[in-house]
C-alpha cells in the first residue's frame, strides 16, 4: 500500500509544478508570438498544465475520500506519477534558469525572444523537450488508469 503521506507530497508537488507551468506559460506566450520554437514549448506546457490539473483533481479526490491505493498496480501508477512530476519540474526549472527567469514585466518581446533562443541552443533543453513530451504521455496514461 502506498503511504498517504507520499500521495500528499505528490499533490503538493503537482501544485508547485502547476504554478511553475503557469509562469512558464505566461513567458512562453509572449515569446511564442514572435518565435515558432517557443510556440511548440508553449503548447507542451499548456498540455502539461491540463494533464496536471486532472492528476491533481484525481489525487486530491482520492486522498479526501480515503481511497488508498492497493499493493499492485495503483502503487506503481502513484510512483510513476511522482517520478513524472519530478521530471517535468526539472525541465521547467532548467528552462527557467536558462532564460534567466520567467519574469516578463518590463521586458520587450524582443528581449524575451533573444533569451529564449539562447536558452534553446543549449543541448539539454532540446533533449529535455523530448523527455517532457514523453512524461506528458505517461501522465495522461496514468491519469486514465487512476480513473478506472
C-alpha positions in Angstrom: 0.0 0.0 0.0 1.3 3.5 -0.9 1.9 5.8 2.1 -0.8 8.5 2.3 2.0 11.0 3.0 3.5 10.2 -0.3 0.2 11.0 -2.0 0.0 14.3 -0.2 3.6 15.1 -1.2 2.8 14.3 -4.8 -0.3 16.5 -4.7 1.8 19.3 -3.2 4.5 18.8 -5.9 1.7 18.9 -8.6 0.5 22.3 -7.1 4.1 23.6 -7.3 4.6 22.4 -10.8 1.3 23.9 -11.9 2.4 27.3 -10.6 5.7 27.0 -12.4 4.0 25.8 -15.6 1.7 28.9 -15.4 4.7 31.2 -15.1 6.4 29.4 -17.9 3.2 29.6 -20.0 3.0 33.4 -19.5 6.6 33.8 -20.5 6.3 31.5 -23.5 3.0 33.1 -24.6 4.8 36.4 -25.1 7.7 34.7 -26.8 5.5 32.4 -29.0 4.0 35.5 -30.6 7.4 36.1 -32.2 9.1 32.7 -32.4 7.9 29.3 -33.7 10.1 27.2 -31.3 8.6 28.9 -28.3 5.1 28.2 -29.6 5.9 24.4 -29.5 7.2 24.6 -26.0 4.2 26.8 -25.0 1.8 24.1 -26.4 3.6 21.4 -24.5 3.5 23.5 -21.3 -0.3 24.0 -21.9 -0.8 20.2 -22.3 1.2 19.6 -19.2 -0.9 22.1 -17.3 -4.1 20.4 -18.4 -2.9 16.9 -17.5 -1.6 18.1 -14.2 -4.9 19.6 -13.3 -6.5 16.2 -13.9 -3.9 14.4 -11.9 -4.2 16.9 -9.1 -8.0 16.6 -9.0 -7.9 12.8 -9.0 -5.2 12.5 -6.3 -6.9 15.1 -4.2 -10.3 13.4 -4.5 -8.7 10.0 -3.7 -7.0 11.4 -0.6 -10.1 13.2 0.6 -12.3 10.1 0.3 -9.6 8.0 1.9 -9.3 5.8 -1.2 -6.0 4.1 -0.6 -4.0 2.6 -3.4 -3.6 -1.2 -3.3 -0.4 -3.1 -3.4 -0.5 -4.0 -7.0 -1.0 -1.6 -10.0 -2.0 1.6 -8.1 1.2 1.9 -6.2 3.2 1.6 -9.5 1.0 4.3 -11.0 1.5 6.5 -8.0 5.3 6.1 -8.2 5.3 6.8 -12.0 3.2 10.0 -11.4 5.6 11.2 -8.7 8.6 10.4 -11.0 6.9 12.2 -13.9 6.1 15.3 -11.8 9.8 15.4 -10.7 10.9 15.1 -14.4 8.6 17.8 -15.6 9.8 20.1 -12.7 13.4 19.5 -13.7 12.6 20.6 -17.3 10.8 23.7 -16.3 13.4 24.7 -13.6 16.1 24.1 -16.2 14.3 26.2 -18.8 13.7 28.9 -16.2 17.4 29.1 -15.3 18.4 29.1 -18.9 16.1 32.0 -19.8 17.2 33.9 -16.6 13.7 33.6 -15.1 10.2 33.8 -16.3 9.7 37.4 -15.2 8.1 39.2 -18.1 7.5 42.6 -16.5 9.4 45.4 -18.2 10.8 43.1 -20.9 10.2 43.7 -24.5 9.1 40.7 -26.6 12.4 41.1 -28.5 14.4 40.6 -25.2 12.3 37.6 -24.3 12.7 36.0 -27.7 16.5 36.6 -27.5 16.7 35.0 -24.0 14.6 32.1 -25.3 16.7 31.5 -28.4 19.9 31.5 -26.4 18.4 29.0 -24.0 17.1 26.7 -26.7 20.6 26.4 -28.2 21.7 24.5 -25.1 21.6 20.8 -25.9 20.0 19.9 -22.6 16.9 21.9 -23.4 16.3 20.1 -26.7 16.8 16.7 -25.1 14.5 17.6 -22.2 11.8 18.8 -24.5 11.6 15.3 -25.9 11.6 13.9 -22.3 8.8 16.4 -21.4 6.7 15.1 -24.2 7.2 11.5 -23.1 6.4 12.4 -19.5 3.2 14.2 -20.5 2.1 11.0 -22.3 2.9 8.9 -19.3 0.9 11.2 -17.1 -2.0 11.1 -19.4 -1.9 7.3 -19.4 -1.6 7.2 -15.6 -4.5 9.6 -15.2 -6.7 7.3 -17.2 -5.6 4.3 -15.1 -6.4 6.2 -11.8 -9.8 7.0 -13.1 -10.7 3.3 -13.7 
